[in-house]
Amino acid sequence: MRNCTTFSVLDKSCISLELVKNFAMLCHILGLPLQVFEIFTNSVTILMFRNLDLNSSVHTEALSATYMISQLFYFIPRLLGSIGPTPDSEPHDLCLIRTAAYMLNIYKNANSLLITCDIAIQTCVVTVPLDFKGDFTVFRTKIAIAVLVLTSLLCHFPVLVTQGFTTATDDKTNTTRQTTWLCQNRNEKRLLNNTVSNIVYPVAELTSVITLSNELRESATYRDSVLTAKLQPHQNGVQGIKGDGKLSSQQNP
């Protein structure tokens, strides 16, 4: 087996995520304490990324993109009901999010707002379906998750494109230049990277957080109205629930 330091950043990201996910399932099946899971995930993170170049924007975006893509194949199907989450799995889900936070915090030179938004969004997405079980709230949760995924992909796409530059070497002058049409020189590439990382991506992620929070608030309002209707029946009227989730009082004739 190759030494850990010889793997690429993407290899390390995929390997560490798979190890963490599999160990999370094992901890859940065996009923191991949460501390055991945290020790394992921290050890994997340190082992995999101990020699990571903190100043490399390529490494930063590769980690971020790999992590986001992994959520599409792991968290999203679970939250949409293909594998129903249970209250017992919540601690391990949240711990997995903290592990991702460790991975993101490895490159402390990255934009701190980007890291904060990533952690906040993933935490919300994981905990939402554990709190709201009704059909009405599940529908709204699906909409919020769809908005989250689309905005995240749209924000990551230009970053991934900027990492795909090809170069050509001129044997006569012994120089290397970029040959792609998107950016003519390294300065333009760096400017585009900085714009996406520092402006476009954080703003879009914050928009996703606001959208998701608004959906949660409306879902919580609807749930409270349902509970109120069940627990506080009126003697002179019949409580009905409108399609928008608000209570309406209909007087008996």
C-alpha positions, 0 to 999 in steps of 0.5 A: 500500500502506498504511503499516505503522503503519496496520495493526491488531495482528492484521494485523501478527501475521498478516503477520509470521508469513506472511513469516517462514514463507515466508522459512523455506521459501525459506531451506530450499530455497536452503540459505541460512545460518541467520544470514540467516534470523535477520536477516530475522525480526528485521527483520520483527519490529522493523518490524511492532511498533515502534510497539506500545503495550506497556501495552495488554493487548488488544495483548498477548492479540491477539499471543499468541492469533494466534501460538497459532492460527497453530501449529494451522495450521502446526506441528501438521499437520507434526508429525502427519505430513501434511508430514514434518519432516526433520533439515535443517529443524530449525534453521529450525523452532527459529529460527522459535520464537526469532522468536516469542520476539522477538514475545513479548518485545516486550511486556516488561510482560507476565507473564514466566512466561507468556512462558517457558511459551509459548517452552518449549512451542513449542520442545518441540512442534517438536523432539519428532517430530524426535527420535522416529520410531517408531510407538509414540513417535509415538502418545504424541507425538500424545497430548501435542500434543493435550493441549497444544493443548486446554489452550492453547485452553481458556486462551486462550478466556476471554481472547479473550472478555474482549476482545470487550466492546461499549460504548454512548454516552449522548448526554445525559451524554456518557459511555461504558459497557459493555453486555455481561453478562459484566462490569459494569464495567472494574474487573471486566474488568481483574480477570478479565483479570489472573486469566486472564493471571497465574494460569490461563494460566501454570498450565495451560501449566506443566501442559502442559509437565509432561505433554509432558515425561512423555510424552517421558521414557516415549518415551525409555525405550521407545526405549532399551529397544528399542536395548538389546534389539537390541544386547545379546542374551542367550544364555540368554533371549529379550528381549521388549517388553511393551505398556507399553514395558518389557523382559521376560525370557522364559527358553527351556524 
